[in-house]
Amino acid sequence: AGGGVLHAAAGWIDPDTPRAARTQRTQSGETWKLVFSDEFEKAGRSFKPGADPRWEAMDLHYWQTGDLEKYVPSGATTAGGNLHLTCRRENVDGFNYTSGMLQSWNKFCFQGGRVEFRVKLPVGQGWWPAVWAMGNLGRAGYGGSTDGTWPYSYDSCDAAIYPGDILPGFSGLNGQRLNKCNPDLGHGLNPFQGRAAPEIDAAEFLTGADPSVSQSFQLAPFSQHERVTNASYPGPTTEPNAYIGGSYQQCASALTHFRSGEQKDFMTIGFEYEPTGNASKGYLRWFINNRTMWELPGEGIGPQRG
């Protein structure tokens, strides 16, 4: 089990990654080369801060979603050729549960390509396992870094960069901190260039009576209740997600329902995207077991209509 990023370059490749997995042909006919992979074959790896060049196991409470558990480094281990993220009932720092979260923040960054993971879900109810990516200017779990950056994806100088309460029906965000109107964005950042930390969810799994997976793009700025357009849903059990976000993010999302027992096996999940200033060429495409579940073209998140 492992994960990887595919694009037309060379990079950090795990020697245990099979040769056949080091290139892949896209739907548009391009051949992309693997630039990063981790097969987790070595048992007993430590992911404590500074111990691993690729990952760091977090030691924090993820308060943004009101999690009941605290993430601890011991919650992420390797054994039997797999990474194990383990939830335990134990009291730590006032929390009754612990679990594991791995981040690659400030270790490996990429702009465009194909990202995939091979995963197996826990059984039972009450779980919310997820695999996702976020722009490197924000760090998941650190609210000071995401305030004003998440989940913006914007490079225009207009009213949309300001706090949402300025315009009726607009978002409830505090405004885009690193915006195109700003001549001084800070050390190493280009003036008058919008920068932020959008989020792409490879998968958020729902367990229980109706096991399913949502695959999403969280974005801002936006007007509440706006829906994306021109999306396609070729997955046999895939449909537009009824959840389209709230006051803090717009959510372009699809929901795929698992057939009976399907979620009990290992599956490969991920997304492929092409960022470009030309909306007619940019796209986001999500897949499960190498089959496209849904696709969002660049035109689908254009200016507000009406």
N, C-alpha and C positions, 0 to 999 in steps of 0.2 A: 504494500500500500504506500502511496506517496502522492506527490503533487508536482506540478511543473508549470512553466511559462514558456510559450512558444512564440518566436518572432524571428525576423531575418537577421540574426547576429549570433555571436558566440558568447558564452558566459560560464556561470557556476553550474556545472553538471555533475551530479552524483555518479561516480564510477559504476555503481550498481544498476543504473538505468539502462535497460536493453537498447542496443543499437537501433532496433526497429522503431523505438519510440522517440528517436531524436530528430525526426523530421515528420511533418504532417502537411497534407494538402488541404487547403481551405476550400470552401464552397465556390469562391471566386476564381479558383484555379492556381493560386499562389502556393509555393512550397515554403513553409516556415520552418526554421531551425530552432531546436530547443536551446534555451539560454540559462535555465535554472531548473534544478530538480532535487528532490530529496526522497529517497525510498525508505528511510527509517529502518534500515536493516541492522544497524548496530544496536545491540541491547544495552540498556542502562545509561543512555545519554542523559546528561544534565542540561536543563534549559534555564538554569538560574541566570540572573543578570551577568553578562560577560563570559558565560561558559560556552556559548555556541555561536558560531559566526552567522548562522541563518535565522535563528529563532530566539525569542525570549519568552519564558513562561511568566505570566503576570502575577503580581502580588498586590491585589487591590479589590475593592468592591465596585462592581459596575452599577453605579447608582442611576445611570441614565434610563435604564429600563426597569428599575426597581427589583433587581435580582435578589432572590432569597439567599443565594450562596455567596461566599467570598472566593475569589480566584487565588490559588496558592501554587507556587512552583512545583510542589510534590504532586499536583493533579495532572501533570503531563509527564509521561514516561514512554520508553520504547521497549518492546519485547515481541519476539516472534515475527519480526519483520514488519511491525506496525507501530504507529504512534497511538498511544492510549490516553484519552482524556477521561478522567475518572471523577465521578461525583460521589462524595461520601457524606454520611450523616455524622457530623462531628462539630463540636463547638470551638470556633476560632474567632477571636476578637468580637464576640457578641453575636456571631452568625451561627445558625444551627447546621449549615451545610457548607461544604467546600467543593470546588471543581477546578478544571484546568482551562486556561486560555493561552494560546500561542500567538505572538505577534512577530511580524518581520519588519516593524517600523524602523526606519532609518538604517536598515541593513541592505535590503534589495528593493529597488524601485523600477518601474517600467511604465511606458506610455504606449498603450496599444498592444494587441496580441491576443493570445489564447491562454487562458488560465484554467487548469483542471485539477481535480482532486479525486482520489478514490477513497470512498468512505463507507462505513457501516454504522447503522443507527442503533441507539439503545432501544430496548424493548420496554413496554409499559407506557403509562401516561405521565404527564407532567413535565416532559422534556421539551427543550427548545434549542436543539443544537443548530449551529449556523457556521457557514464559511463565507467570508466576505472580504472585500477590499475597499480601502479608503485612501484618498489623496494624502500624500506624506506631510502636508502642512498641518494636518490635524492628527492627533493620536487618540485612538479609542480608549476611553476611560479617563482621559485628562480633559476636563471640561474647559479649562482656560485655553487650551489649544484649539478646541472645536467651536468655541463661541465666535461667531462672525466668519467662520470658514466652512463649517459643515452645514448643509450639504450643497453649498453653492457650486455652480459650474457656469461662470458668467464672465464675459469680457466685453461689456458695454458700459458706457457712462450715461446713465439715465436714472430715473426715479426708482428703479427696481433695486438699486444698491442700498437704499436707505431703510431704516427700520420700518417693519411692515405696518405699524399703526398709522403711518402717514397717509396711506391709501386705503379706503374702505374695501373690505373683502380680501385684502392682500394678506401675506403671511404674517405670523407672529414673531418672526425672527428679529434680531437686533440690528440687522444690516450687514452687508458684506464688508468685512474689515479691510481686505486687500483688494481694492476695487480699481477700475480703470480710470476713475476721476482723480486718483491720488497721485501727486507727483513724487512722493517720498514714501515708498512702501517698506523701506528698511534695508539693511545690509544684504547685498547679493540679489536683490529683487529688482526687476526692471520697472522704472516709473511708468505710470499710465498703462499697466497691464493687469487685468483681473486675474487673481489667483485664489485658489480655494481648496476644499477637501470634499469632493463629491464621493458618494458611496455606491458601489456595485455589489449586490448580494448574489454570490454564486448559488446559494441555497440557504433557506431558513426552513427547517423541517418541523412539521406539526405531527406529533404522535397521538395515539389514542384510537378512538372508534373510527375516525375518518382520516387515516394517515395521508399526508400530502406534503408538498413542498412549494414554497413561494420563491420565485426568482425575480429580483427587482433592481430598479435604479432609483435611488433616493436623490432628489435634486431640488435646487432653488436657484433664483427666485421664482415665484409662482403666485397665481391667484387661486385661492382655495376653491375646491370643487371642479377645477379644470381637469380634463382627462386628456391623455395622449391620443394621437391620431395615427392612422396608417400602420398600426401594428398588425402582425400576423401571428397566428397561433396554430402551427402545424402539428403540435403534439397531440396524440390520439385522445388523451384525457386532460388536455390543457384548456383553460379558459381565462378570460381577463379576471384579475383579482378585484373583488368588490371593494377592497381597501385601497383608496387612492391617496392616502396621507392625511395630514391634519394641519394644525396651525404652524408646525415647525418644519415640515417637509412635504413636498409632493412625491408621491410614490407611483412610479410606472412599474406595474407588476403583473405577473401571471401566476396562476395556481394550477399545479398538476396533481391529480389524484392518483394514488398508487392502486393498482389492481391487487386483489387478495394475495397477501404474502410477498408481494414484489419488494417491499421495503426492507425485508429481512436479509437480503443478500448485499454483498458489496456492490456499489454502483459508482460510476464515474460521472461527476457533475462539474459544471463550470460555465464559463462564458468566453466569448470572443468579441473583440471590439476594435474599431478603427476610428480613432479621434482625428478629426480634420475640420478645417475652417469652412469646408464646403458641405453643407447639410445634405446635399444629394448623394454624397459618397460615404458619409459617416454612418455607422450602424452599431448596434449592440445585439448580440445573438446568444441565447442561453441554450444549453443542451444537457441531456441526461443520457449516459451510455452512447455517446457520439450521435445522438439523434436530436435535431433542433426541436425545442419545445415552443419557443416563441422568439420573435425578432422585432426590434424597434429601430426604424430608420431615423436618420438625423432630422428629417422633416417632421417627425412625430412629436418633437419637443420644441417647435418653433415659437414665434411670437404669439401672444394671446390673440384669439380670434374675436371679432365683434367689437 
